[in-house]
Amino acid sequence: MSSKRLIHYGRVVVKIGTSSLIHPKTGKVNLLTIDRLAYTLSALNNQGVQVLLVSSGAIGVGLDRMHMQKRPAAIAEQQALAAIGQLELMNLYSQRFSDYGTQIGQLLLTHDTFDYPVSRQHVFDTIDALLAKNVIPVINENDSVATDEMDHHTTFGDNDQLAAIVATQVGADTLIVLSDIDGLYDRDPNKFSNAHLMTEVEHLSDKVLMGAGGSSTRFGTGGMVTKLRAAERMINSGGQMVLASGADPRVILRILAGERIGTWFGENVLEAVISGN
């Protein structure tokens, strides 16, 4: 079997989780990860690839900025942290992407945006306009207004779902989800030493879904269940999703070169080698 996959990509959505943007032990912002992410997406943008970034991290960065170690329980306090953290996060992104000569634009969305056809169309028209100007859209849920990610179960629930919705709506070929785990395992690798990494998943069985766990850090809101739901949305739309470690975002370049990294979700992910690779 080939060590590479057949990949066609023109539009790519990259989702990075809070666990990749925040040092788990200290709660401080991981500046190296942000810099490598900006470098990687700028490199793709320079190659003519249309890239969209869905970034979590507003509350995590807010916690760091306010020197807090524990996520508060009150919704209003979480929203206040999101308001502070989103500004700081975008400042960091703006600085790092500017270093690589790349322009970014921010879109803060709520589930209401997708509930109404007119507002939904306006959002995707805006995304198309940004991409046409070689601007990378940086998308997050508007946590200072919405409560979807804050202990409430509603339409989205998390940025994994937001990323999958955006990817399917803009016709992205691939969704790459960077997390604090390097792929989907057949059992919890933190509990079982013989856990096996599943490199390809063409469909999501009930067994796979039942074996997924929740969030692994105090900073994030998602978990494996939300990532599998995102993968299911991509598969149903005829696209593919890759789940990989976000420890070094430069892995995106290797993924798009077809290397066997992480877990690939989608039909026909085992096809031919890319010509010339």
N, C-alpha and C positions, 0 to 999 in steps of 0.2 A: 504494500500500500504506500502511496506517495506521502512524503512528509509535508507536502504543501497542498493547498486547496485552490480551487478555481474561484477567483474573486473578481467581481466587476464593481467598481464603486465610482460614483460621481458625487453623491451626497452622503455624508457620514455624520451621524449624531454620536457624540461622546458624552457620556454621563459620568461624573465623578462624585463620589460620596463624601460626606463629612469625615468619615473615618480615614480617608486618604489625604484630606486637607489639614487635619489636626493631629499633632503628636499624641498618641493615646496615653502616654505616661504623664506628660506635663500639661496637656491641654493647650499648648501653644500652637500657633499657626506653623504649618510645615512649608516654609518658604522655598525649600529646594523642590518640593513637589510642584508648587505653583510655577516656579521658573521652568521646570522641565515640561510641564503641560503647555505653557505658552510657547516654548521653543518648538515642540512637536506639532502643535496645531498651526503655528505660523509656517513651519516647513511644508505642511500639507497644503496650506492656503497658497503658498508660492508655487506649488506644483499644479495648481488649478483645481484642486479638490475643494468642493464646497463643504465646509465644516460648520456644524452647530454644536455648541457646548451647553449642556444642561448641568448646572452646578448647584449642589447643595452647599451647606457650610455657613449660612447666615447666622444661625443661633450659636454654632460652635465658635465662630470667630467673635461673635458678640460676648460669649462667655470669657474668652481670652482677653478681649479689650476691656472688660469690666472687672477682670481679675477674680472671676468666679469659677469655682470648681464643680459645682452641682447645678444641673438644669432645674430651674424652678418649676413648681407644679402649676402655679397660676397661669392661665392662658395670657392674661394681659402682660405679665412679666416676660413670658416667652416672646410675645410679639414685640415688646420693647427691645429685647435683646436682638431680635431679628432685624429691627430697624437700624440698630447700631451696627450690627455685624455685616449686613448687606452693603452698607456704605463702605466699610473698611475692606471687605472682600473685593468689591469692584475697584477700589483704589489700587489694591495689590495687582489685580488682573490688568488694569489699565497701564500701570507702570511696567509690568513684565512683558505684556504684548507689545507695548511701545518700543521696548528695547530691541525687539525683533522686527520692527517696522510694520506691525499689523494693527489695523484698526478694529475695535470691537464695539458692539452696541448692546445695551441691556434691554431685556424684556422681562417684566415681572407679571406673572399670570395667576389667575385664580380659576377654579373649575367653572365658574360662571362664564368665562370666556368661551368655553367649549359647549356650553349649554345652548347658546344662541347662535344660529347660523351666520348672522351678519357680523357679530363681533369676532367669531371664529375666522371668517373669511378675511376680515381686516388684519387680524394677527398674521395669517399666513401670507397675505399680500405684503405686509411689512417685512417678513422674513425673506421673501423672494427679492424684495428691493434691496435689502442689506446684502444678500449673497451676490446679487448682480454687481454690486459695488466692491466686491471682495472684502466685505466686512463680516467678521465672525459674530453671529448672534450669541450672546451669553444669556441663558434662560434660567429662571428660578421661579418657584412658586412665590407669590407675594405673601410671605409669612407674617408680615406686620398687619395684614388685613384678613387673610384667610386663616381658618383654623383646621384645615384638612390634615395637616401633618402633626397637629398638636393634640394628641390623645383623643381625636374624634375620627369616626369612620364615615367618610362621605365619598364623593365621586372619585377623586384621585387617590388620596391617602398617602402619597409619597412621590418623590422625584423619579423613582424608577418608572412608575406609571406615566408620569408627565413626559419623560424621555421617550417612552414607547409611543405615546399618543402623537407627540411631535414628529417622531421618525416616520410613522405610518402616514401621517397627514401631509408631510412635505415630500413623500416619495423617496425617502432615504434607502439606500441599498443595504446599509449595515448600521446597527446600533452597537456601540462598544460601551460596556458598563465596567467601570473601574471601581473596585471595592477593596475591602481588607481581607479578602480571601481569593485564592488564585484559581477558582473555578468551582464547579458543582461536584460534590463528592457523593458517593453512594451511602455514606453515613457521616455523622459529625466527626471531622478530623481532630477536634479538640478533645473528644472523648474516646475515640477508637484509633489506635495506632495503625490498624490495618485498613483504614478508610482508603478508598480508591477514587482517584480523580476520573471523572467521566469527561472524555475529550470531545465526544460528539453526542448530541441529543437531537434526534429528528422529530420526536413528538414527546409530549409530557404525559406520562402515565400517572394514574392515581397513586401508585407506589412512590414515584418521584416526588409528587406534590405533598404527600403525607409525610415524607421524610425531611422536609425543609423546616429549618428552625427560624427563630426571630432575630432581632437586632443584636449585634455582638458588642456594641460599645454604648457608653452613656451619652455620646454626642449625637449619634445618628438616630433616624426614625425608621429606616427600612431594615430589611433582612432578606434571607434567601427566598422566602415566600413571595415578596414583592418583586424580586428579580425574575422568578419563574413566571409570574403573571405577565411581566414585561416581555419575556421571551415568548410566551404563548401568543401575545398580541402580534409580535413580529412574525412568528411562524404562520399565523392565520392570515396575515397580509401578504405572505409570499416572500418576506424578507428574512434576514438572519441577524442573530445577536451573538456577541462574544462577551463572556464574563471572564475577567482577568484581574490580577492584582494591580492596584493603583500605586504600589510602592514606588515605581518609576514609570511615569506616563510615557516615556519614550518607547515603551512596549507597544504602543499604538502603531508605530511605524513597522514593527516586526509583524504585528497582526495583519496589517494591510498588505504586507509582502507575502502573506500566506503561511506563515510559520505556525506550527502546532503549539499554540499557547492558550492556556485556559480551557474553557468549555465553549464549544460552538453549537449554537442552537439554530435549527432550520433544516428544511428538506434539501437533499442533494448536496450536503456539505462535504461529501466525500468524493466529489467529482475530480476532474483532471488537474494536473499540475499547470500552473500559470506558464504560458509560453515564455521561454527564455530564462526561467528561474530554476 
